[in-house]
Structures are given as structure tokens and as C-alpha cells.
Amino acid sequence: MREISSDLVANAGLGIAFAIQTVLFTTIGSAADYGNLSKWILIFATVVCWASQFGMIDLYLPKHWQASAGLYTVGFISYAVTLVFYASVFPRLARNTAKTKEARRQFDNQEISAAEYESVEMLERNRISNISTAHSNWGYLITLALNLSLLLTITSNPKVNNYVLVFTNCYWVVLGLPWFFMQKNRPGPPLPKGEHWLTIGWKQIGKAIKQYKRLPYTFIYLFSFFLLADALNTTGTLVGIVQNEHIQFSFLQSTYLGIAQAVTSISSCYAYWYIQKWKTIPTKRMFMVTNVITVLIPLWGMIGLWTKKIGYWNTWEFWAYNVVFGLGQAPYYAYSQTMMSDLTPPGYEGMFFGLFGITNRASSLIGPNVVSAIIDRSGNTRDGFIFLFILSLSAALVIWIFVDMEKGRAHAIRFAIEKRGLTGDLRADQVNEIIGEGQIVKQ
């Protein structure tokens, strides 16, 4: 019987998973903006992901590869859906916090300007995103420690990895269930008459793309983020390859490095948020700080092409990499989400975070393949860092130069008002004070 490469199975699974994700995000993304569908999509995707992980409990022999590949694909897809729809909840939460509601009251009473109100809501979006990212890293650290206790004590058991997976899944179940019962009901508008939830997503995205000139900064950011995520994700993979070769795939060494990254990730999320709150720093400026580190990481690896003194040749460099990654890239995830929140038309979170999820996931397939082709041609793993440095620098510069967050936010609010009218949390002055009177065209 011909042996099947594990890499082939993994790549095939990823290809299938990404294709399904693209269809799902475009189909249900916009539909989730109507009624209570978003809530139920999130619950359903979470339960499916839990089931796929628990289903792995007895799959540990080579003959189980088909069932394992199937469950892995289901888990990968459903997990991606949960990430997108949890993130899409954040803007709605930010519009409904006590601080935002009070600022909206002051704005309505002309006690504060539109810019001052937007500053309050912007900080609330960042608070929620940063604290949630910090909590996810707490989970990473805690599950890493818990898994270590299993791996070290029953390391000779052939099902040890299965037990670890189930153990980690239980952690998610315990912390995930309360949200299903505690979340408040915040339904969107009813589905338009004559529309169907299976087709409205494609129609809405088509209309939005045709009207890209009404949301120029949103689409520039989506495109640039695709390139930036491509560079970041592939850089992490490439450094991981070099790191594992250096430490000779030592489980303990890898775990210690992961713990260092988790601790610094938690610290950096809180530190960035408190500095931002203290100085009222805009989202984009904080995001660009993280992008500096995104660019420096492949640059450091590129230096290793010409010298072996630095450039991921030494053990201390991998400790430094994991610390620096935690200090800069954990906040990157938080601020990239908030950038999307700032540029998303209120009420259209499902659709635009669905597109955001596609750009992030697509980069996990394209970047590694380009770098693999470069390495196959040259025979040197570090040659991939040149491409990644250029890609990350180019994407960061596009965002820095061409994405105007203030106008982008006004355009997003204008788009929402034009499509659905004024609502309890939108005001025409949020548009008029930024891009001028008479800019809202009711459609």
C-alpha cells in the first residue's frame, strides 16, 4: 500500500478548509447582521468545534488518519468561524458600554463634539479588544502549563496527545458556556422582504464592492492587512522551522520558549492598553508601533544570510524572539481587530469581519507556498526572510500612508446611515463634522 505523506494530508485539509471558509464567511457573514442569526451561528460553530475535538479521543493509530483528517478539517473550519464571530461582537459591545452610552447622551445634548464622542467609543473598542487578547493569552499560558503536567507524567502512553487535546477542550467548554447564557440579546434589523439568508450575503458583498469608492479606506486596509498577515504568519512559521532545527525539536525547550512568549504577550496587552488610555492614543498609531516589530523580525533573520553572529543562529536569539514576539505581536492581533472595527459600518460587522477573516486565513496558504518555492530554488531556508521583510514593510507603509482612520470612520458611518437610516447609536453629525455637510445620500 502506498504511504500517504502527512504534509500532503495537512495541505489538502487546509485547502478544503479554506475553500469552505470562503463560502461560509461570504454566505453567513452578511446574514449574521440580521435578527439574532449572529448569536446562533456563534453558538453552533462553537459546539461543532468542541465536538470535533472530543471526537479525537480514540484516534491515535495510523489507520485512523482519514477520521482524524476529517475531524481536523471540521475543527479548523468551525474554530475559524468562532474567531470571526466573536470578534464581530466587539464593536457592538463597545457601542453599548456604560461609558459609550454616557458619551452619546452628552453628544446629543451638545456637551461634547463628534470628535470627542468618537474618541470615547474608539477607546472602548480598544479596551475590549486588548483585554480579550490578554485573556486569550492567559488561556494559552494556563493550558500550556496544564498540558505540560499531562505530557510529563504519562509521556509513554500512546494516547497522551489525545488526552491533552481533550483536556484543553474542556478548558474552553468551562469558560465558553457562561457566555451563551449571559450575553444580552442585541438583534439586528429583520431580513429584508423577499431576501433569503443563503443569498443575501453575496448580494451585500457585491453591492459593497461596487461602491468601494464610498468606503475607500476600509478596502485599502483589508487589502493591506492581507499582505501584512501573510508576512507575519509566514515569518512565524519560518522562524519556527529554524528554531526547531536549532533546539533539535526539544519538547521541553519549545515549551519553555512558549511560556516566555505567553507571559510577555499578557504583559504587553495590558501595557499597550494602559499607555493608550493614559495618552488617548489613536488606534492606528498603536497598530503602527506593533508593525515596526512585525518588520524587524524578518529583517533580523535576513541579516543571518551574511553573518552567523546574529540572525537566528544562537539560542539566546530564540529566547529574544519569543519575548519580542510577545511584546509586539500580541497587541498586533488586538489592534488589527480594532482597526477593522473602526472602519466597519455599524450594523455590518458580520459582513466585514467575514471579509477580514478571509484575508487573514488566505494568507496562511499563499505566503508559505511562495516562501517554499523560494527555499526550494535556493536551498537556503533564510532566503525566505528577504521576501517577508519586503512584504511586511510594503504593507505597513501602505497602511501608514494611505489609510485615514478619521475619514474612514466617517465614511463607514455614512455608509450605514445611507443603507439603514439613523439608529439609536448613529448620528449624522459624526459624518458632517469630519467630511462636510450634505455627504449622506439616502438610498
N, C-alpha and C positions, 0 to 999 in steps of 0.2 A: 504494500500500500504506500502511495506517495505521501511523504511528510508535508504538512502544510505549515509554512512559516508563521510564527506568531506575529511578526511585523505585518505580514500580508493580511492576517485576520484583523489586526488592530486598525490598519489603514482602511480596509474595506468597511469595517464597522463605523469608523469616523466619517467616511464618505456618505454612507447611507444615513447616518445620524444627522449630518449637516443638511442633506437634501430634505429630510423630513422636517428639521427645524425651520428651514426657509419657508416651507409650505405652511407650517403651523403658525409662525410668527406673522406672516403676511395675511393668513386667513383669520386667526382668532385675535390678533393684536388689536385691530380697529374694532372688532366686535366687542372686545372686552371693555370698551369705553361706554357701552350702553347697558343700562339696567344694572343688575348685580352679577353679570357674567364674569367679570374680573375676579370677584371673590370665589366663585365656584371653580373657575379654571385653576386658580392657585391651590385650592384645597385638593382638587382631583389630581393635579400634577404631583403634588407633594406625597399623597397617598400611594400613587403609582410608583414613585421613586423609592419610597420606603419598602414597598412590596418587592421591587426588583432586587433590592439589597438583601432583604431577608431570604429571598429565593436562592441566594448563593450559598446558603449554609451547608449544603451537602455536595457541592460541585467542586471537586478537587483533583479528579483523575483526568488523564489526557483524553479519555473517551467522552468527557463531559464538555468538550470545547464548544460544541455547537450551542448547547443550552447556555453556557457561560457567555458566549459572544452575543446571543440574543438578549439575555438579561442585561449585559453591559450596555448594549445599544439602547434598550428601553430606559435604563437608569440614566444614561448620558443625556438622552433627549429630555426626559422629564425633569432632570436636575436643571438643565438649561432654561426650561420654561419657568421653573420656580425662581431662578435668579432674575429673569426679566420681569416677572410679575410682582415679585417682592420690591424690586427697585422702582417699578412704576407706581407703587403705593406711596413712596416717599413725598413726591410733590403734593399729593392730596393731603397727606398728613400735615405737611408744612403750612398749607393754606388754612388748616383748621386747628392749629395750636392756640392756646390762650393768648400768647404774645402777639401772634399774627392777627387774631380777631380784634384785639385791643387797638393795634396799629390801624386796622381797617376802619374801626369806629372813629379814630382820630382823623384819618384821611377824609372820611365822609363829612366830618364836622369842620374840615379845613384847618385843623390844628397842625397838620404836617403836610408836606408836599408829596407828590407821587414818588419822587426820588427817595425820600426818607422812608416811605412805606415799602418801596421795593428793597431797600437796604435791610429792613427788618425781616421781610419774607426770605430774602437771599440768605441771611444768616441762619434762619430756621431750617432752610433746606440743607445747608452745610452742617448744621448741628446734627440733624437726623442721619445724614449720610456718614459723617465721621464717626459718630458714636456707634452706629450699626456696624461699620467696618472694624472698629476696635473690638466690638463684641464677637465678630466672626473670627478675629484673630485670637481672642480669648478661647474660643471654641477649638481653634487649631492647636493651641498650646495644651489645653486640657486633654483633648482626645489623643494628642501625641504622647502625653505622659501616661494616660490610661492604657493606651495600646502598648507602650513600652513595658508596662507591668505584665501584660499577657505574653508578649513576644519573648521576654527574657525568661519567663517561668515555664512555658510549655513549648519552647522553640523546636523540640524534636517531634512534636505532634504534627502529622501531615495536614491536619485541618486548622492549623494555627492562624493562617491568613483569613480563613472563613470566619473564625471566631472573632478576630479583630474587626472585620468588616461589620458583622452583626452588632458587636459592642459599640462601634462608632455610630451605627444607625440608631441604636437605642437612645444614644445621647440626643440625636436630632428629634426623635419622637417625643421624648420627655419635654424638650424645650419648644418644640413646634406645636404641639397640641393646644396649649393655652391660647395661642393667637387665634385659632379657629373659633374659639368661643368668646374671646374678649374684644375682637375687632368690632368697631362700630359700623353700622350699615350706612354707606355713602354711595347710593346708586347714581349712575349717570342718567342721561335722558333716555326715554324709551326708544326702541329701534324704530327708525322712520317707516311710515306706512309703505307697504309694497316691497320692503327690503328683507333680505334673509341673512342671518348671521354668518352663513358659509360664504357669501359673496360680497358682503359689504366691505370687508377688509381690502380686497383687491380694488374695489371701486374707489375707496377713500384714498388709498396709496396712489392710485393712478391720477386722481384729481390733485393731490398734494404735489406730485412730481411735475405735473403740467403747470402748476402755479409756484414753481420753485422760486421765481423772482419775488414772490411775496414773503418767502422765508429763506433768503439767501444765506444768512449766517448759520442757520440750522443745518442746511445741507452741506455747506463748506465744512462745518465741524464734523458731521457724520463721515464725510469722505476722508478728512484728515485723521480722525480718530481710527478709522480702518487701518491707515498706514502706520500710525503710532502703535496701535495694539499689535499689529503684525510684527513690528520691530521688537516690542517689549516681550511678547510671548515667545518669539523665536530666540531672542537673546537669552532668556531664562533657560530654554531647552539646551542651547549650545553651551552655556556655562555649566549646566548640569552634567552634560556629557564630559566636559573637560574635568570637572570636579570629581566625578565618579572614577575616571581613569586615574586621577592623582591619588585619591584615597583608596584605590583598589576595591571599590564598591563595598567599603566597610559599613555595615549596618549601624554600628554604634556611632562612628564618626559622622555619618549622614544625619543621624537622629540629633546629635549634639548641635550640629550646624543648623538644623531645622528649628531647634529650641531657641537658639540665638536669634534667628530671623523672627520667630514668633514674638519673643519678648520685645525686641526693638520695634516691631510693627505695632504692637499695642501702645507702646510709649509714644511713638511718632504720631499716631492718630489723635491721641489726646493733646499732645504738644501743639500740633498744627492747628487744631481747633481752638485751643485757648489763645494762641497768638492771633489767630484770625479774629476771634471775638473781641479781644483786647484792643486791637488796632482797626477793627472794622475793614478788613482787607477784602477786596472783591474776589469772587471765585476764580476768575481767570488768572489773576496774579498768583494765587496759591497753587493752581494747577501747573503754571509755568515753572514754579520752583521745583516741583516733582519731575517735570520734563527735563530739567538740567541733569538730574541723576539718571534718567532714562537714557540720555545721550552719552553720558560719561561711562556707563557700564560697558557698552560695546567698544568705546574708544580705548578703554583700558585693555580689553582683550586684543585689540588691533595692535597696540604697542608691542605685545608679545610676539609679533611677527618678526621684529627686528632685534629683540633682546630677550634673554632668558632671566634677566634680573627681576623684571616685573612683567605683568601681562598674563596672570593666572598660571604661573609656574610654581608658586610656593604655597605651602599650607596656610600661612598667615593671610594670604590674599583671599582665600576662600572664606576664612572667618570674616575678613573685612567686607567681602562681597555680600555675605548674608546679613551682616549688620547694616551696611549701606542700603541694601535692598529693602530691609525692614524700615529704615528711616525715611526712604524716599518713595518706594513703590507701593506701600500700603496706603498712604494718603493719596497716591495717584489714582487708585481704584475709587476712593471716596469722591475725589474732586472731578474725575471724569464723569461719574454719575450725576453730580450736581451741575456740571456744565450742561449735560443733556437736559436736566430738569429746568434749568434757567431758559433754555432755548426751545423747550417743548410747549406748544399751545395748550393752555389749561383745558382739561377735558379730553385731550387727545393723547394721554400718557400711554395707553395701551399700544396705539399705532406707532408712535415714535420710539418708544422703548423696545418695541418689537424690531424696528429697523436698527436700533442701536445694538440689540442682541445679535442680529445677523452680522453686522460689521465686525463685532468682536469675535464671533465664532468663525467667520470666514477666514480671518487672519490666522487661525490655528491650523488651517490646511494649506494656505498658499505660501506663507513665509517659510515654513520648514522645508517645503519642496524646492523652493528657489535656493535656499542655503545648501540643501543636499546636493543639488546639481552643481553648485559652485565647488563644494568639497570633493565631489566625485571627479570633477575635471582637474582640480589642482592637487588633490591628495593630501591637503593640509586643512585640518579642522578649523584653525584660526582664520583662514581666509574668509570665512562666513562673517566675521566681525566687521569687515570693511563695508559690505553691503548693508549690514544692520546699522552701523554708525550713520551712513549716508541717509538711509531711510528714516531713522528716528529724528535726525537733525532736520531733514526736509519737512517732515510732518509737524514738528514742533514750531518751525518758523512760519509755516502756513497758518497755524492756529494763532500764533502771536501777532502776526501782521494783518491777517485778513478777517479774523472773527471779532466783530464789535459786539460785545455782550450787552451793552446798554440798548443799542438799536435792535439787536437780535431778540431781546426780551420784549421790546415794544412791538416788533413785528409778530412775535408769537401770540401776544395778547390780542393784537389786531385781527389775526387770522381766526382766533377762537370767537371773537365778537362777531366777525363777519359771517361765520358759519352757523353759530348757535345763539347769537344775541347776547345781551348783557345778562350776567348771572349774579348770584349773591356775593361772589368773591372776585368779580371783574369790574373795572371802572374804565370808562373811555379816557379819562384824564391820564391813565397810565400810558396811553399811546400818545395823546395830544402833547403832553409836556416834553416828550422825547423826540418825536418825528414830525410834530406840527399838526395843526388843525386840519380837518377835512380828509384825513388819511383813511378813515374807516369807510369801506364801501359795502353796504349791506347786500348780501347775495341770497 
